[in-house]
Each structure stands twice: as structure tokens, then as C-alpha cells.
Amino acid sequence: MTGTGTGPSVDDLLRDLAPRVVGVLTRRFGDFYAAEDAVQEALLAAAVQWPEQGLPHHPRAWLVQVAARRMTEQVRSETARRRREETVAAREPDDRRTAPAADEDGGADRDDSLTVLFLCCHPVLSPAAAVALTLRSVGGLTTAEIARAFMVPEATMGQRISRAKQRIKASGVPFSMPAAEELPHRLDLVLHVLYLVFNEGYAVSSGPDLQRTDLSREAIRLARSLHRAVPDSSEAAGLLALMLLTHARSAARTGPDGELVPLAEQDRGRWDAAAVAEGTALITATLPRGPVGPYQLQAAIAAVHDEAATAEETDWPQILALYGVLERLADNPVVRLNRAVAAAMVHGPRTGLDLLARLDTPDALAGHQRLYAARAHLEEMAGDRQAALADYRAAAERATNLSERHYLTLRAARLSTDPSPRTGSAAQGPAARAGR
């Protein structure tokens, strides 16, 4: 689908308008569950009509009117639910008096996008449900698009979204921003959901493709909107910077046939220089403001990688120091794995392998693909070919992403036939995958 003229595409416009229209309808009718469904139908109607007929003078008002009519029709058709009909009718505006014409913007100028985003990331929902609902209600993606992104049947994703809306409805949570005392915790949840959306786009968990750049771009768009809404949040700025600096490498992460290209072997001329510049400027301005959080530290690490003209010029001591701070703030096995890789690049592979050994426990990463892959790279650096070969094969067996499995299988095959050990950049494979 394309837009008209030289402005944004219809897809981009609809995704920008989706949460605002959901907010208008939820405020007007008091029913997020029904409003979200009605807005989805209005978005589909616009996706068909606007490319053929051109954009209305006031696109948001057009969507509000179409969705409001759909809600009214739905209520009136449910004769068995008289009580709900009476409740909605009491809230329903008099069309002759307040409903906007399709080319007028009256009454729809309030932007509730941030409220909708917080509602979709409510604590009553699981992270998986919050991600799906956020992409649909705030991102404007259809159920089919979300299902394809996460490689599940459309019916399954539809049920997941429906259950999420039912849980929000049953919780009785009001359609409003969190209270001041709740905002920090709720903001953390929103940031976490957007981080999950981005990660699934940047490194697809399963299937043939290494990445879904459309999903990553959507996460960046939502993070940018959130940063504008809460400019004083250093972590919101940090998350946006992290996304920009990481996504900047996307074009260089795959070869001509979709194969994985590790960070050390990427053509840095294919990196998005504008995104690198924006992300670097953002994290440079944010870090001194404080307080420093995990997203800012990850963005700072990504900036060090992106600022190096070549892999050999990477400032690994600085990266190691940043991972040390990150481990103190947000200790988890993946952070420790990436710190081990950085330590190997600074102090040698045996240091990194000693640190990885501490992660080979049931409560850390024992049996996990990432641990096998990282260990294989460091063993290859250390010249331990047989150990590296075994761990590459173990990592490939556990990989659910076909592109990663192919890369790991090729590494193992190369070791079994190439007599010369690799001692330089091999360790950057897991750093690019897990540590961004």
C-alpha cells in the first residue's frame, strides 16, 4: 500500500493514527474492548479506500466517525444485551450535534496515544500478551501481520489479543494515565514491552529469517513517540538510542542469500550513518543527566561498537567496563555472557572461558544455544579445535532460527576441514547476537 503525493505512506499514517483513534473511542464510549475492534475495522476500510480515493481532509476524524458508527451498529444489534446498549446509548453523542463529518476534525484533537500504550502494557497482562496488544492497538498492525511476525496461526494470535482485552476489561482499570506514584513502575513495563518488540524484530526467535526489520522499525517509531511524551525519562531516551544504534547495522547483518554476517565481518559502509549519529547524540546527551539505567548502558555499548571504523579499532576495554556497570545494575546470565566475551577480547580467550564456566549451571545458561555458541567462539580463539567443533554442533542443534543454525553449522564444518585455527574476530559472533 502506498500513500498519495510525497507525504507519509498510508500504512505509516494509519499506524500513527491508530492509538489516537482508539483513545477517542474509548473516552467517548467507555469500552476499550469494543473500541479496539471497531478501530481495526475502520483502519482496514481506510487501507482499502484511501489509496484509491485519496486522503480525506482530516484522516483522524474520518477514522473516528467510521469506528463510532461501527460501535453504534454493534450495540444496537445486540438485543440480548439491553443493559449494555442502554449504557452505551447514554454515553453516545448526538450525531446531529457532536459527531464530526468525515472531513472535519472537531472533537478528535486530543491525543491519547500514551494512555493507550500504558493500557496495553498493564501489569494484568503477560509480556507476550502485552506485546501483541501493543502492536495491534498502538502499532496499528492487523492480527494477521502480528501472527506472521511471531510465526503463529492467525487464529491463535487473535485469541491471544482477545484474551488480553478481556483481562483489561475484567480488571476494571480506568482509561487514564497511571497516577504519579505508579508511573515509574508502569513506565518500566512499557519500556520492557517495547524492548521485547524490538528484539523479536532484530533477532527473530524462530523461522528462516534472521530479522524482521519492519517489526524493529515499528518498535523504534513507538519508542520515539514515548520519548517525546516523557522527555525527562533518561531510560526512555536510552531505549530509543539503543534501538537506533542497533538497528543501524541491520542492512549489513545478512549477506546476499540471507546468511548471518557477524559483527566483525560486516561492511560498515552499509550501516545507517544517520541512525548512528542520532543514537550517539541521544545517548551522549542522556548519560550525564542520570540516573543511569540498563537501557542507557546498553546504548553506550552499542555506540562504542558503532563508532569504531573497523572491528580491530573497537574499544574493548571500554565495553568491558560498561558491562561491569551493567552487571551491577541488571545482573542476568545474558549480561554475564556478554561480559565474558568482552573480557576475552581484552584479556584473552581463557579469561572469557573461565567466566563462561560459571554460567554452565541450571539456574543460568546450561544447555542454552547462546552458551554453546559463545564458548565455541572462545575455544576457537584459544586454538582448541575439538572443543570448539563440539560446541558449534551443540549450538546448531539447539538453534531455532534457521539462519543462525546455518551459520553455526558452517562454523563447525569449517573447523573440521580448515587446518588453520581462527584467533581474531570469531568471538564477536555472540557479542553481535546477544550483546547488540
N, C-alpha and C positions, 0 to 999 in steps of 0.2 A: 504494500500500500504506500502511496506517495502523497505528499501534500500538494497544495496549489501554490504557484508563484515561487519565490525564493525563500520563503519563511520555513519554519519547522515543519517536519512531516506530520501527516495526520496521526500516525502512531505516537509520535513524541507529544503532540498536543493533547491527545486523549489520555496519555499516561500522566501528564501534568495536571489535567483537569479532574481525573477520577477521584482523588481523595477530597477535593473541594466539593464536588457534587454529592458524594456520599455524606459529607458533613452537613450540607444544606438540607438534604432529605431527612437525615437523622434528627436534626434540630426541629424540622417542621413537623414530622410525623411521630417522632419519639420511638422509632423502631429500627435499630441498626440492621437487624436480620433482614427485614423486608427491603429496607433502603438499599442495601448492598446488592441484592438480587435485581432490583429494579434498575439500578445504575448500570449493572453489567449489560442488561438488555438495551439500555439507551446507548452504551458505548458500541455495542455490536451494530445497532441501527446507524450510528454515525459513521462507523467504519465502512459501511456499505454506501451510504448516501453522500457523504462529504466529498470523496474523491470524484464522484460523477457530477454532483450538483454544485460543488464549491462550498467553502466555509460560510456558515451564517455570520451575520454581523457580530453576534455575541454568542460564541460557541458554548460557554458555560450555561447561559440562560437556556439555550436550546436543549442541552442535556438535562437540566433541572426540570424543564417543562415535560419532556418526554418521559423521564423517570417518574415524575409526580403523577402523570396520567396513568402510567402502568400501575403504580401503587394504589391509586384510587380504584382502578378497574379490578384489581386483585381483591381488595377489601370488599367491594360491592358484590363480587361473585361468590364469596364465602358466606352464604346464607346460614350455614350451620354454626357460624361463629359470630352471632349477633353482638355479643359483648365487645369483641374486638372491633367490629365495624362501628359501633357507637363511639368507642374511644377514639378511633382514628378520625371519624367524622367530626368529632368535637374539636380536633386539632386541625382538621383540613381547612385550608384557606378558601375563601370565596373566590372562585376563578375570575369572576367578573370584577372583583375589587383588587386582588393582590397578585394573581398568577401572572408571571411575565410572559409577554409574547415571545415567539421564537427568536425575534431579532432585537429584544430588549434585555438589558442586564439588571433590571431592577430587582432588588431583594436577594440577589445571589452573589453579592460582592464580598461577603465575609469568607475568609479563608480558614477552614477548619482542618487543613491537611495534617498539622501536627497533632491535633486531638485524635484524628482517625488513626494516625501512626501509633500513638500511645495505646489506643484502644486495641488495635490488632496485636500489640505486644504485651497484653495484660498478663499478670502472673498466673491467672487461672489456666492459661494455655501452655502446652508443652512447646519447646523450641521449634519442633517440626511443624506443629500446627500454626504457630505464630509466623513462621517463615512463609508458609503457604498463604495465609490470610493477608499478610502484608503485601505480597506480590500481587494478589488479586485486588484488594481494596485500595491500596496506596499506589502500587505499581501499575495498575490498570491492565495486567496480563489476564488473559482468559484462562479458564480452568484447563483447557487443552494445552495451552502454552506452558503452564506450570507443570502439568503432568509430563510433558515431553522433556522439560528441563531436568526433572528428577527421575525420569525413566520409570514411571509407574502408569498403570492404566488410567485413562481419564475418569472413569467411574470411581476408582479408588481415591484419586485426588479430590473429586467432587464430594465424596463422603467425608474426607478429612476437613475440607473447608466448611462443609455444612455442620459438622460436629463442633468445630471451633466457634462458629457463630452461635450455635445453640448454647455452648458453655458461657459465652459472654452474655447472652440473653438471660440465662438462668441465674447468673451471678448478680444481676440487677445493678451492675456498675453504671453510674450515670455517664452521659456523653459530655464529658468535660475534661479539662486538663487535670492531672494529679495535683493534689494540694502541695503547698510548698515543702512540707516535711517529707512527702512521698517522692518528690521529683527526682532527687539524686538516685534512689534505688531504681525507680521506673526508667530513668534515662539510661542506666546501666543495662537494663533489659533490652531497650530499644537498640542500643549500640551493639549488643551481643547478637541480636537477630539480624541486623544489617551486616555484621561481620560474617555470620553464617551464610547469608545470601551471597556475599562476595566470594567467599571461599569455595562454595559449590560451583560458582561460575569460573573461578580462576583455576581450580584443580578438581575436575569432575570426579566424584567418588566412584562411579562405575560407568561401564559402557565404552564405546570405541573412541570417543573424542577426549583429548587431553583437557580442553577448556571450552566453556560456553561464554564467549565474550559478550553476548547480548545480556546475559544474566549479570556479569560483572559491571557492565555499563549501567544497568538499572540500579544496582546497589550504589554505585557512585552518584547517580542522579539523586537518589533518596538521601544519601549521606550529605550531599551538598545542600539539599533543602533543609535537613536537620541542622546543619552548621549555621545556615542563615537564620534559623529560628532561635537557636541558643548559642549566639556568638561568644558568650563568656565561658562556654564549656570547653576546657582545653582538651578533653578526651574526644569530644565530637570533632574538633579540629584535627586531632591526632589520627582518628579513624579515617577521615577523608584524605589526609595526607598519605596514610599507609596505602589506601586503595589506589590513589593516583600513582604513587611511586612503584607499586607492584604491577598494576595494570599496564603501565608504560612499557613493560617488557613483552607484552602478550604476542605481538607480531613476530618476535624473534624466538619464541619458545617452541615453535614447531617448524619442521622442515617442509620441503615440497610435498611430501606424501603424508603429512600429519604426524611425523615421528617427533618424539620428545628431543629437544636440544637443551642440554644442561647449561646452567648459567655461565660457566667458564668458556663454553664454546659458542655462545650466542654472538651474532653480528650486532654489535652495539649501535651501529648506524641505523638499524631498524627500530631502535627504541623510540618511543614518542618523546621527543625533546621538550615539547610544550608541557606535557604532563609531568615530566621530571622537574622542570623549572617551577611549575605551580606547586607541586608537592613539597619540594625542597624549601621554597619560600614560606609555605604554610607552616611546616614543622620548625623551621628556623625562628619564625615569629612566635610560635606557640610555646616551645620548650621553656624559655625564660619566664613566662608568665606563671607557670605552675598552677596547681600541683601536678607533678609528673605522674602519668599513669601508663599502663601496659600498651595502649594503642600508640601513644606518643613514642615510647621506646622502640616499638616495632617499626614505626615510621622512620625513626632516626637510623635504625639498622638498614632499612631499605634505602635510605638516602645515601648512606656510605657506599653501598653496593653500586647505586646508580651514578654516583659522582666519579667513580673510577673509570678512567679512559680505557683501561684494559683489565682483564682478570688479574694479571700479575701486579697491578698497581692498587688492588683492593687493600684498604687499611684494616687488616685483620685484627691487630691489637685493639683498635677502637671498637670493632664489632664484638670482640670477646669481652671487653669492659662493659659494653652496653648490655650484653646478655647476662653478665653478672648482676647488674642492677635489676634487669627484668626478672631474673630468677628470684631475687629477694622480694620483689613486689607481687609476682604472679607465678609462683613455683608450680610447674607441672611437668610431666615427662617429656613433652614435645619441646618445651623450652630448654630442658636439660640436654636433650639430644642435640639441639642446635648449638648449644654452648660447647658440647663435646666436639662437634665438627670445627667450630671456631678455634677451640684450644688446639686441635690437631694442626690447623693451618699456622698457628703461632709457635707451638712448642713441639710439633712433630706428631706423627700418627699414633705412636704408642701412648702418649698422654691422652689423646682422644679415645683410644680403645679402652684404657683404664676407666675413664668416665662412663663410657657406654656399658661397661660390665655392671655398673651399679643399677642400670635400667633393666637388666635381664631378670626381672622378678615379676610375679603375678600381679602385683599392685602397680606396676609401671608399664613396661612395653614388651614383656616376654611374649614371644610368638608373633609380634606385630611386624608387618611388612617394613615399616619405617626403620625399625631397629636393625633388621637384617640388611636392608639396603645401605644404611649409614655405616654399619660395621664392615660390610663388603668393600665399600669405597676406601675406608681407612686401612683395611688389611691389604688392599691393592697398593695403596701408597707405601705401606711398610714392606712390600715385596713378598707377602705371604700368599702366594697364588692359590694354593689348595683351599685355604680357609676362605679366601675371597670368592672362589668359584662356588663353594658350597653355600655361602650366604647369598650370593646373587641368585642362585637357583631357588633357595628358600624364599627370598623376597618375591621372585617372579611367580612362584606358586600361590602366594598369598595376595598378589595384586588383583584388584577388582576392576581397575581401569586398564583397558586393553593396550593403550599407548604406553603406559608405564610398564606393563608386563613385557611388551615387545622390547622396550629399551633395556630392561634388566636381563632379559634373555640374551640379547645381543652382547651385553657386557660379559655374561658368562661364557658365551661362545667365543668371544674374542680372547678371553683368558685361556681357554682350552686349546687355542690354535696359535696364539701370538706368543713367542718366547720372551719378548721384552716386557717387563713389568712397567706399569704406569705409576709415576711417583709425584705427579704435579697436581693437576686440577681436578682429579677424579672426585675428591671429597665434596666438590661443590654441587654434585647432583642432589643429595638430600638437603643441602642448605637451600637450594632453589625451591625444592618441593615443600619442605616443612617450614623453613625459616624465612621464606619470602626474600 
